[in-house]
Amino acid sequence: MLELERDPNEVATFNLIRIAFGFESNYYFNYAGSSTAIKSPDCTLASVKEFHEKFYHATNCCLIVIGDITKQDVFATIDPILETLIIDRKVRKGWTKPWLDEPLYAFSEPRYLY
């Protein structure tokens, strides 16, 4: 990690991404953390576990499906997985399935988004 923080190309790329996407974007933050933060006395095993429990769970994920597949086929595939997560209590209480009725983007032919 420290090696990446000292690499001019990595530093330039990271800062360019931060400028391009802005503070509201997840790209603004280094997902791996910085060597300074990791060496901090505040970075303990308990704090890492708390962070992961808060942010790394099934209800905090986004599934993006691209291809020639129907919504019904997608749900038929993921429903058994979700049921297992619910049974194993890996989904928080009160969680509901926030399905979209319509996809955000629907293309009839391949396109490139720039």
N, C-alpha and C positions, 0 to 999 in steps of 0.2 A: 504494500500500500504506500509506504513512504517513497518507494522508487517511482510510483506513478505521480505522486504529489510533486516530485522534483523534475519530472520529464516535461520540458517546455511544450511539446506537442499535446500532451494530455491536459496540461493546465490551460492552454489556449482553447482546446476543444471544449473542455468543461465550461470555461467562462463564456464562450460563444453560445453554447446551448443555454446557459443561464440567461444571457441577454435576449436570445431569440424567443424563449418560452416564458420568461418572466417568473416572478415570485409565486404566483398562484399555481404554477405547474409543478408536478412531481419531478420533472426534469431539472428543476432548480436545485434540488438537493442531491448530494452524493449518497446513493443508497447504501454504500458500504461504510459510510462514516469516514471521518478523518483520523489520522494517527493521533492528533492532539486530543480529539474527543475520546478515542478508545483508551488512551493513557490517562485520562482524567480520573480522579478519585470517585467521581460521580458515576462512572461506568463500572457497575458491579454486576455480578451474575444475577442478582435479584432484579436490578433495573433492566437488564437485557431480557430476562424472562417476562417481566411485566410488560415491556414494550411489545414483545412477540405475542403475548396473550391478547393484548389490546388490538393489534393491527393485522396479525397473520392468522386469520380464521376464515372459514368458508363464507361467512356473510359479508366479508369485506373483499370480495373478489369480483372480477368482471370477466365474463365469458364473451368473446367475440367470435362469431362463426361466419366464415366466408366460404362460399361455394354453392354448388347446385344442390341444396338440401332444404327441405321444408321445415317450417317451425315445429310442426308435429313430430317430425323425425328427431329434431334436436331435443325436444322435451322428452320424448320416449327414451332417448339415450341417457339423458342426465337425471331423470326422475329417480331411478333406482339408486344412483349415487347420493342424491339429496336425501332420500329416505334413510339410507345408512347413516349419513351424517346426523340426521335428526334423532334416530334411534340411539346412536352412540353419544348423543348430547354434545356434539361438536358444533352445533348451531345454537346460538344464543336464544334464550327464552323470548317469546314474543316476535320472533323473526317471521316475516311473511315473504313470499316469493315476489320480488318486484319486477315481474316480466313486462316487457314492452309489447304492446299489441302490434306495433309495426316496427320494422327495422329502421334505424336512423338513416341508413343509406341503402338504396336498392338499385343496383346497376343491371342493365340488361346485357351489357357487354363489358369486357375489361376496360378500365380507365385508370389513369394515373392521377393521383392527387398530389399537387405540389404546393 
